[in-house]
Amino acid sequence: MASGDGRTVDEQFARLPRSRQRELEGKGLGLPRLREIALEEGGGPAVRHILLEHSRPASRWDFDGDRRTDEGRAVWPWIRLLLVASVGVVLCLLSTYVLDSSALFVGAACGVAVAWAGFRTRRSLGGLVACGLVAVAYVALIWVGSYAAGEWYLHLRGQETAVSYAKPLHEQASHGVRVTYCRVTLPDGTVRRVFRNDERCTDESAVGVRTRAVIDPSDHYRPVLGGRSAIGGTAAAYGCLGAAAVLVLAPPAAAVMSRSNERRGRRGEPDGPAGEPDGRQGEAGGPAGGTDV
């Protein structure tokens, strides 16, 4: 009797995770018994119902999944999630050089691919936890990174040098608020707006007074008044390192657990009375090739 998708009992049984196959055999519903049921009148729908009910993980924390059973397919969805999320973070951080904090939108656009990769992983509570950790880590990295990338860059490549205060700019912002932008004159005579104001830069009487600042040798990022300790971004960097560790470790950990569960399932699968693996010895109920359901 053929099923709607044309798969035989053997094919449908083989698609189950090993742990689900063992569970069916423990209930007396191994492959030989399913073949017998399939040959009975109305047995095809009954077999499909049994297999459907047991296609779900027995444990909500089971990383075996509910769709695939071979080791390669158990691992690849998690590796793909790691690769897609990592590429998204890298693209977001690199784009800060051109877009500054607006690079957050690049990370958000890449987040669509990350969400797709996450939905392609295993549908178990353990899988959801791993995907949730990746999602939180990804959002933290693109959100904080898009705003702190300039500070991190100055920590790595910035140079402390002597600058002098320039005349500040005063602009009228929205709602009638007056905003002051402090500026400094660099050693080459270039006047640049600073990253953050200090207590003296807003005083026009301080114009020409020498002070210290960390500048970008490529003159792309704005100077930071003070020494390296004034740059900031250290707490954000440590937080992002923790988020990066979660992003990098969660998918491989899920992949290892998935593969380990599959291997345990294969080692623990009982042999049939005739010595054939998987309990698929020849019994009345159908040939080895399987019965159509």
Buried (B, 14 or more C-beta within 10 A) or exposed (E): BEBEEEBBBBBBBBBBBBBBBBBBBEEEBBBBBBBBBBBEEEBBEBBBEBBEEBBBBEEEEBBBBBBBBEBEEBBBBBEBBBEBBBEBBBBBBEBBBEBBBEBBBBBBEBBEBBBEBBEBBBEBBBBBBBBEBBBBBBBBBBBBBBBBBBBBBBBEEBEEEEBBBBEBEEEEEEEEEEEEEBBBBBEEEEEBBBBBBBEEBBEEEBBEEEBBBBBBEEEEBBBBBBEEEBBBBEEBBEBBEEBBEBBBBBBBBBBBBBBEBBEEBBEEBEEBEEEEEBBBBEBEBBEEEBBBB
